[in-house]
Amino acid sequence: MAKQAGKGVAEFRPYVTRSIPVGANIVCADNSG
């Protein structure tokens, strides 16, 4: 399970980054306050 989870995260993170890099940055800024 650990290997599958790690692989899934590795593939999921770059996908999200490419999908909405600007959105992610805005969310981080909002959380930082």
C-alpha atoms as one frame of an Amber mdcrd trajectory, in Angstrom:
protein
   0.000   0.000   0.000   2.821   2.412   0.817   4.322   2.049  -2.670   0.966
   2.591  -4.381   0.179   5.628  -2.213   3.591   7.193  -2.892   3.257   6.602
  -6.630  -0.279   8.008  -6.664   0.817  11.166  -4.841   3.828  11.617  -7.132
   1.536  11.479 -10.177  -1.259  13.515  -8.574   0.827  16.476  -7.354   2.292
  17.484 -10.774  -1.161  17.018 -12.352  -2.727  19.536  -9.957   0.212  21.910
 -10.387  -0.247  21.913 -14.166  -4.037  22.184 -13.899  -4.244  25.286 -11.671
  -0.817  26.696 -10.692  -2.287  30.188 -10.279  -5.199  28.879  -8.214  -2.800
  27.002  -5.921  -0.730  30.155  -5.400  -3.851  32.191  -4.567  -4.992  29.579
  -2.024  -1.557  29.553  -0.370  -1.599  33.356  -0.148  -5.079  33.319   1.407
  -4.041  30.690   3.956  -0.947  32.707   4.853  -3.271  35.615   5.615
